[in-house]
């Protein structure tokens, strides 16, 4: 399975795996899984850290490496795909994650019910 982690799914994986659904824990941890950590997730975390809203890893490269996640940069095809999305979700970070899932053919791991309204594969976090 090829998975893309929403911000909360990444944070829960790193700090409190029990918050994830059983299936999400199994799929993220499976040896056969290819799990992506988007640069947009890292960007959102940095902004929240700067406001003192969350305590999270600051070395994203190490977190990705240690968990065998593949870092997914934000590319022009991702940005352009945002334009094609219906206006289901107002959050720009989530819209970019959805666009990345579309462009890269990934399943998005999230508990955000609004994301489920897009026509992409979703795994409940």
C-alpha positions as CSV (number, residue, x, y, z in Angstrom):
1,X,0.0,0.0,0.0
2,X,1.2,3.5,-0.8
3,X,0.2,5.9,2.0
4,X,0.4,9.6,2.5
5,X,0.1,10.8,6.1
6,X,-2.1,13.7,7.1
7,X,-0.5,15.9,9.8
8,X,-2.4,14.4,12.7
9,X,-1.6,10.8,11.5
10,X,2.1,11.6,11.4
11,X,2.0,13.2,14.8
12,X,0.1,10.3,16.3
13,X,2.5,7.8,14.7
14,X,5.4,9.6,16.2
15,X,4.0,10.2,19.7
16,X,0.9,8.2,20.4
17,X,0.3,5.3,18.1
18,X,-2.7,4.2,20.2
19,X,-4.7,7.2,18.8
20,X,-4.5,5.7,15.3
21,X,-7.0,3.1,14.1
22,X,-5.9,-0.5,14.3
23,X,-5.8,-0.7,10.5
24,X,-3.8,2.5,10.1
25,X,-1.2,1.2,12.6
26,X,-0.9,-2.1,10.8
27,X,-0.7,-0.6,7.3
28,X,1.8,2.2,8.2
29,X,4.0,-0.3,10.0
30,X,3.8,-3.0,7.3
31,X,7.1,-3.9,5.7
32,X,5.4,-3.8,2.3
33,X,4.0,-0.3,2.8
34,X,5.5,2.8,1.1
35,X,4.7,5.7,3.4
36,X,5.1,9.3,2.3
37,X,5.7,12.3,4.6
38,X,4.7,15.4,2.6
39,X,6.7,18.6,2.9
40,X,3.3,20.3,3.4
41,X,2.9,18.4,6.7
42,X,6.3,19.5,7.8
43,X,5.4,23.1,6.9
44,X,2.2,23.0,8.8
45,X,4.0,21.6,11.9
46,X,6.6,24.3,11.7
47,X,4.0,27.0,11.7
48,X,2.2,25.4,14.7
49,X,5.4,25.0,16.5
50,X,6.2,28.7,16.0
51,X,2.9,29.6,17.6
52,X,3.6,27.2,20.5
53,X,0.5,25.1,19.6
54,X,2.2,21.7,19.4
55,X,5.3,19.8,20.5
56,X,6.5,17.7,17.6
57,X,9.7,16.5,15.9
58,X,11.9,19.2,14.5
59,X,14.2,17.0,12.5
60,X,11.8,15.8,9.8
61,X,14.6,14.1,7.8
62,X,15.5,12.0,10.8
63,X,11.9,11.2,11.6
64,X,11.3,10.1,8.0
65,X,14.5,8.0,7.9
66,X,13.9,6.4,11.3
67,X,10.4,5.4,10.3
68,X,11.3,4.5,6.7
69,X,9.0,7.2,5.3
70,X,9.7,8.8,1.9
71,X,9.7,12.5,1.9
72,X,7.4,13.9,-0.7
73,X,8.4,17.4,-1.9
74,X,5.8,19.9,-3.1
75,X,6.1,20.0,-6.9
76,X,4.4,22.1,-9.6
77,X,2.1,19.2,-10.6
78,X,0.8,19.1,-7.1
79,X,0.2,22.8,-7.0
80,X,-1.5,22.8,-10.3
81,X,-3.7,19.9,-9.3
82,X,-5.1,22.0,-6.4
83,X,-6.8,24.1,-9.1
84,X,-8.7,21.1,-10.3
85,X,-10.1,20.2,-6.9
86,X,-13.7,21.0,-6.0
87,X,-14.0,23.5,-3.2
88,X,-14.8,20.8,-0.5
89,X,-12.1,21.8,2.0
90,X,-10.9,25.4,2.7
91,X,-7.7,24.4,4.5
92,X,-4.8,24.9,2.0
93,X,-2.6,22.3,3.7
94,X,-5.3,19.6,3.3
95,X,-6.1,20.7,-0.3
96,X,-2.4,20.3,-1.2
97,X,-2.3,16.9,0.5
98,X,-5.4,15.8,-1.5
99,X,-3.7,17.1,-4.7
100,X,-0.6,15.1,-3.9
101,X,-2.6,12.0,-3.3
102,X,-4.3,12.5,-6.7
103,X,-1.1,13.1,-8.6
104,X,0.9,10.4,-7.0
105,X,-1.8,7.8,-6.7
106,X,-1.7,7.6,-2.9
107,X,-4.1,6.6,-0.1
108,X,-4.4,9.5,2.4
109,X,-4.3,8.5,6.0
110,X,-6.6,10.9,7.9
111,X,-9.6,11.3,10.2
112,X,-10.7,14.5,8.5
113,X,-14.3,13.7,7.3
114,X,-14.1,16.6,4.8
115,X,-11.3,14.9,2.9
116,X,-13.4,11.8,2.5
117,X,-15.7,13.9,0.2
118,X,-12.9,14.0,-2.4
119,X,-12.7,11.1,-4.8
120,X,-9.4,9.7,-3.4
121,X,-8.7,6.6,-1.4
122,X,-8.7,7.3,2.3
123,X,-7.6,5.1,5.2
124,X,-9.1,6.1,8.5
125,X,-6.4,7.3,10.9
